Amino acid sequence: MMGVAARCVAATLFLAVIAGTPLEAASDTSNPAKSHKAVQAAIDAAARYLMRATRLDGSFEYRVNANPAVSVTPRYNVLRHAGAIYAMATDLGEQPNAAVRDAVLRAGGFLKDRTVAPVPDADGLLAVWSKPEITKGNKPLQAKLGGAGLGLVALAKLETIRPGFTPIADLRALGRFIVFMQKPDGGFHSKFIPSTGGRDDSWTSLYYPGEAALGLLMLYELDRDRRWFDAAGRALAYLARARENDADVPADHWALLATAKMLSFEDARIPSELRSKLESHAVQICTAILADQVDDPGAGALHGGFSADGRVTPTATRLEGLLAARSFLPPGTAIAARIDGAIDSGMAFLLRAQITEGNLAGGFPRAIAPLPPDAEKADSFNRRATEVRIDYVQHALSALIQYRATVRP
């Protein structure tokens, strides 16, 4: 196996190749996350990457590879399309940019016009459909719970950029679809597949419930109908109950984002018992996330990340979750202090991973470094290590935006 020192050299060379930067710059492992200027520059670059990746019809250039020898499979994921809109629109809310605004509105139009449609035999419901002609896959026509959740997240956020972009009646119809997919215990059906009879439980998603809850809460922010808030509360309470006695819980960053959103409504009169359950659930998730961090300065480029193989998006999503949790967990506690340290070193990892030059500038690769040649599945992993996908950029951008508020100019 390649030793730590040798792998650090490989990581440095890898970063230099994909970023087009001198080796001296790529080998700098100091912490730039404390610099507001560095964080802002990374945000601007990531937003511009997504802007350039937005085609004239509003779809994104979904996946590219910095290595021209690697062919890219033509696939498309509508949920990740919605996530990219959310990140772009969130940044626009804080720093207007006409070119990014035009791009995100095109992307929003694609989402509305090409994927949002009625649900068969269910009056008054709209869903976000994953259509084979768009996804380029072989799965049947289906509406995913997470599609409606992230569709609402994206379209609700676009209302802050262009009020009235989506009729409130359509947003409510998406909300009703999520409620329609919810079970009496607060859990959800993950998919609606017309060809198999409708609501389908043959596969369960880790992230869809949190995405659905966040979508409902963002709808509630626009349309103060208590049913959206209560349905989101049932969803988060179900997750907390289901994991209450688990020693190891998944790194469910969407649940943390939704929890932060729910607890931000100071006038919502959240029962103290529910608040306590949500906070305890958040501590469980954060504890699991912290246990995965590579906390070893000797690991070079991998230090601060949350994936032992150097993948970037697991770090970005976990940072999103930790930053969300820090907005509501009591300060001064041991877990809060651990989270603060983990966020700073994780952000340094993320900033090191960003591509800084060339036509992919602002993007984020799948991994910050290649696997050693003798590692299991090294060939297949390393072929994709230089891949840039819109969700890799979106999650990093979202984490950076959250973090920006914590760094002094």
N, C-alpha and C positions, 0 to 999 in steps of 0.2 A: 504493500500500500504506500501511496505517496505521503511523506511526512508533512507536518504542519508548515514548516519553512518552505518546502518545495511547492506546496499547494498555494501558499501566499504569493510566490513568484508567478505561478500559473494564473492566479486570479488577477495579478497586476497586468500581465500581458493581455489577458482576456478583456479587461476593462479598457485598456489602451486601444485594442482592436475595434471594439464596438463603439467606443466614444470618439475615436479619432483624436485623442489627446496624447500629449507627450507622456512617456513613462514616468517622469518625475511627478506630473500632476496625478496620474492614476495611482501612484503608490502612496499618496498622502492619506493617512488614516487618522488625521486629527479630527476634532469634532466641529464640523461646520454648522451643526444644528443650532448652536447658540447665536449664530449670526442671522439677524432679521433679513439682511440683504441677501444672504445665500438662500434662505428659505423662500423669499419673494421671487428671486430669480428662477428657482426651480419650479415654482407655481406658474410663473409666466411661460416658461418653456414648455411645461406639460400641457397647459391650455392651448398654446400655439400648435403643439403636436396634434391634439385632437381636432383643432380647427382645420389644419391641413389635411387631416384624414377624413374630413367630412366631404363626401362627394356632392355633386350638384343636385342629385335626387334626394339628398338627405341621409342616405345610408353612409356607413363608415367603411373605410378600408380596414377591414376587421383584423387581419393578421398579416404581418410581413416578417421577413427574416433578414437580419443584417448579413448573413452568410449567403451570397448569391448561389452557392452550390446546393442549397437546401430548397426543395420544392415545397410550396405551401398548399395545403389542402383547402379547397374552397368551401368553407363552412361559415355559418352566420348564427349568432345567438342574439335573439331579440331582447332578452333580459339585460345582457351586457350593453346593448345599444341604449336602453333606458338608463342604465347606470352611468354611462358616459355623459348623457344629457344632464343628469343630476349634478355631476361634478362641475361641468362647464357652467351651468346656470348658477350654481352656488358661488363660484368665483366671480361671475359677472355681477352678482348682488353686492359685492364688496369693491370691485374695481371694473367699471364699464370698459368695454372694448368693442367697437363697432364690428370688426371682422369676426370676432368670436361670437358675438351676438347673432350675426347673420347665419353663421354656421349652425349654432345650436337651434335656432328657429327652423332651419331646414331639417335638422335631425328630428325635431319635435313634429314637424309636418309628416315626415316619413312614418314615425311611430303612430300618429293618429290615422293617417290615410291608408297605410298598408297593413297595419296589424290589429287595430281596434275594431271590433265588429260584434254584432249581437250573438247571444248564446242560443242555440236551437231549443225550441220548446220551453223557453224561460223568458217570459215577457219582462221587459224593463232591465235586463242585465246586459252589460257589455264586458267583454274580456279582451285581453291581449293574446292574440293567436300566434303560435309558432307554426307558420305555414311552410310546407316542404319546399315550395318554390323560392322562399326566402332563406330558409335555413340550409338548403342544399343537402339535407339529410334524407334518410329513408324511413323516418318515424312518421306515423300517421298525424294528420291534423290534430292539434291539441292546444288547449289553453292551460297554461301553468299558473298555479297560485302565485308564484313569485313574479310572473309576468304582470299580473294585475297589480301586485304590490309595488313593484318597481315602476310600472307604468304610471301609477298614481303619484309615486315619489317624483318622477321626472316631470309629469305634466303639472303637478301642483307647484313645483319649484319654478317652472316656466311662467306661472302666473305672476311671479315677482319680477319677471323681465318684461312680459307683455300681458297685462291684465286682459282677460277675456280670450286668451289664445285658445282655450278649450272651454266649451259651454259647461257651466256648473252641472247641468243635467247629465252630461256625459261622465263627469267625474263621479257624480253620485251613483250612476249606473255601474261604474267600475267598483265602487265601494260595495254596492249591493251584491256583486258577484263574489267578492271576498267573504261577505257575511253568509252567502249561499253555500260557500265551500266550507264554512266552519261547522264543526261538530258540537253537540250539546256540552261536551266536557271542555271546550275551548280549543281543542286540536283542530286540524284541518285535513281535508282531502288535498293531495298535492297537485292533481291534474284533473282536467275535464277533457275526456276523449270521446267525441261523438260516436266513433265507430265501435267502441266497446261499451256503450250504454250511458256515458256521462261521467259522473264523478268517479274517480279511479284511485284506488289505494294500493295498486300493485308495486308502487315505488314511493318512497318517502324522502323528502328533501330536508337536510339539516337547516338550510338557510331560509326556505320559503316562509315559515311562520313569522320570523322576525321581519322579513321584507314586507309581508302582508300587514303586520302590526304598524310598521312605520308608515306605510302607504295610507292606512286608515287614519293615523294621527295627523298626517299632513293634510288629508281631506278635512278632518275636524278643524284644523286651523283656519281653513277657508270657509267651512260650512258648519257652524256650531250645532250640529245635530248630535246629541249625546250617544246615539246608537253606534257611531263610528268609534268614539272614545271607549265605550263599554266593550265593544267587540275586541278592540286592541288590548284592553285590560284582561279580558278572558284569555286571549292568546298568550300573553306574557305570563299570566298566572299559571296557565297549563304547563308552560315550559319550566317554570320554577318548581312546580309540584313534581313534575316528571323526573327532575334531576336532583331533587332535594337531598336524597340519601346517597347519591353517587359520589364515589371518591374521586373520580376523574370525569370532568365534563368537557364537551367540545368547545372549541374557541369560536363561539357563536357571536361574532361581532355585530351582526344585524340585530340580535336581541338587545345588545348593549346600546346600540344607536336608538332603537325604538324605546327602550327604557328611559334613556336620557330625554327623548322627546316627550314622553308621557309625563315625566316628573317636572318638565319645564312649564307645564300648565298650572300655575299657582292657584288659579281660580277654579280648578276642576274638582276640588273636594275628593281627593283620592283617599279611600279608607286607610287608616294607619296600618292595619294588618296587611293589606296589599302592598303598601309602600315598603314595609319591612321585608316581605317576601321577595320583592323585586330587588331590593338592595342586597339581600343575602345571596340571591341568584347571581347578581353582578359580581360579588366578591368571589363566588365559586369560579365563574368564568375567568376573571382576572387572575386568580391564583393559578389556574391551569395554563393560561397564556404565559405568565411569568416563568413557569417551570420549563418552558420550551426555548427560552432565549439563550443564544450562544453568548455567554458572558465570559469571554476569554480574549484579552487583548492579543495574546499570542496567536489567535486564529486569523489575524490579518483582516482581509476584506470581509470575512464572515462574521466578525465580531459585531454584536448588537442585533444581528438578524434573529428571526424566530423559526428558522428552518435549517437543519444541519446540512442540507444539500445546497444551500445558498439560493434557493428560490426567493424571488423578490416579493411576489404578491402575498404569500403568507405573512410576511413582515408588515406590509402595508395594511392588510385587513386587521391584523391584531393591534396595530397602532390606532386604527380608527376606533376599535373597541375600547382600548385603554383610555384614549382621549375622551371618548364619550363618558366612560365611567368616572373619570376624574371631575366631570362637571357636576356630579351629584353625590359622590361618596364623601363622607366627612373628612375635611382636611386634618392634618396632624396625626393621623392614624398610621400604623405600621404599613398597612397595605397601600395607603396613599403615597408614602415615601418610596416604597419599592416601585410603584407604578411610575412615579416621576423619573427615577433613574433609568428605568427600562425605556421610557419614551425617548429620553435624550439620546441614548446610545442606539436605539432603533432608528431614530431619525437620521443620525449620522450614517448608518448603513444605507438607508434609503437614498440619501443625497449622493453617496458614493456610487450608487448603482445607476443613476440617471445618465443617459447618453447626452453628451454635451455638444457634439459637432456632427455635421453631415446631414443627410436628408431625414434621418431619424432623430435629430436633436430634440430633446425634451421627452422622448419616449423612455420606457423602462423595459429592460430585457426580462426574459423569464427567470434567469439566474444571474447572480453577480459573478459567478466563477464556474468553470467546467468541473466535472467530476474527474478524479484521477483515472487514467486510462484503464487500470485494472479493476475499477469499481464495478459492481453489478449494474448492468444496463447503462454503462457509461456512454456507449455509442449513441443509443437512442436519446438519452438525456442531453448529451452535448450537442446533438443536432438541433434540439429545440432551445438550448440555453440562450442562443442569440435571437430568439423569436421575440417580437414585440406585438402585443395584442391590446385592443382598446381597453379591456378590463384591467390589464396590468397598469396602464397609465391612469385609468380612472381611480382605482383604489389608492394609488400613490398620491395623486392630486388631491383626493378627498382628505387623506391623512395630513398632507402638508397644509391644506387650508385650515383644518382644525388646529394644527400645531401653531400656525402663524400667530394666532391671538395670544399665545403664551410667551412669545419672544419679543423683547423690547426692540423698537427701531433703533 
